[in-house]
Structures are given as C-alpha cells and as structure tokens.
C-alpha cells in the first residue's frame, strides 16, 4: 500500500524516528494505529458505562436499589464470609 502524507505528518513521523523511540516509519504507524484502536475501545467502554449509569439512575428513581450504607455493609459481610471460608 502506498500512502501520501502531508508535510506535517511526515515531519511528525520523522521527529519520532529521530528521537530514537522508533526505528522506522512502520513502527511509528503501528503504534499510532494501536493507540487509535485503544481510543476507539475506550470510547465504546465510556458509552456502555454511560448506558449502565442511566439504567441505574432510572432504577433508583423507581425506588429500586439499596442505599450506599447497606451496599457497603453487604460487601463487607461478603468479604468476611470469603475470609472465613
């Protein structure tokens, strides 16, 4: 695959190679694409968590769920049971 880059991108890639952190254009592009994929995964995670928060907020508005103190006490009780077994 042949890619034509603008001067700004060429300079950025060359700076990365000159810094010694990367040894080739391929290394720079592999890292860039890997980071892009991680960002995409992070954005998807944020969206999923946001949806879960919305669902939880709706449940709380309907009176479902438990208060924070009760939740903490239940977790502590579970931890103690796991410790004892």
C-alpha positions in Angstrom: 0.0 0.0 0.0 1.3 3.4 -0.9 0.3 6.4 1.2 1.0 10.0 0.5 1.3 12.1 3.7 1.2 15.8 4.1 4.3 17.6 5.3 3.0 18.0 8.8 2.6 14.2 9.2 5.9 13.4 7.6 7.6 15.8 10.0 5.9 14.3 13.0 6.9 10.8 11.9 10.5 11.9 11.3 10.7 13.5 14.7 9.6 10.3 16.3 12.3 8.3 14.5 14.9 11.0 15.2 14.1 10.8 18.9 15.2 7.2 18.9 11.9 5.9 20.3 11.0 4.3 16.9 13.3 2.8 14.4 11.1 3.0 11.3 8.0 4.6 9.7 6.3 1.2 10.2 7.0 1.3 13.9 5.5 4.8 14.3 2.4 3.9 12.3 1.9 0.6 14.2 2.0 2.5 17.4 -0.3 5.2 16.1 -2.9 2.7 14.9 -2.7 0.7 18.1 -3.4 3.9 20.1 -6.3 4.7 17.8 -7.8 1.3 18.4 -7.4 1.7 22.1 -9.1 5.0 22.0 -12.0 3.5 20.0 -12.3 0.8 22.6 -12.2 3.4 25.4 -14.9 5.4 23.7 -17.1 2.3 23.4 -16.5 1.5 27.1 -17.5 5.0 28.1 -20.7 4.7 26.1 -21.5 1.4 27.7 -20.8 2.7 31.2 -23.0 5.7 30.5 -25.8 3.5 29.4 -25.5 1.4 32.6 -25.4 4.6 34.7 -28.6 5.8 33.0 -30.3 2.4 33.7 -29.2 2.5 37.3 -30.4 6.1 37.8 -33.8 5.1 36.3 -34.0 2.2 38.7 -33.2 4.4 41.7 -35.9 6.9 40.6 -38.4 4.0 40.6 -37.3 3.2 44.2 -35.3 0.1 43.2 -31.9 -0.5 44.6 -30.4 0.0 48.0 -28.7 2.9 49.8 -24.9 3.2 49.9 -24.5 2.2 53.6 -26.5 -1.0 53.1 -24.4 -1.8 50.0 -21.1 -1.3 51.8 -22.3 -3.4 54.7 -23.3 -6.2 52.3 -19.9 -6.1 50.6 -18.1 -6.2 54.0 -20.2 -9.1 55.0 -19.3 -11.0 51.8 -15.6 -10.2 52.3 -15.8 -11.5 55.8 -17.5 -14.7 54.7 -14.9 -15.3 52.0 -12.2 -14.7 54.5 -13.7 -17.3 56.9 -14.1 -20.0 54.3 
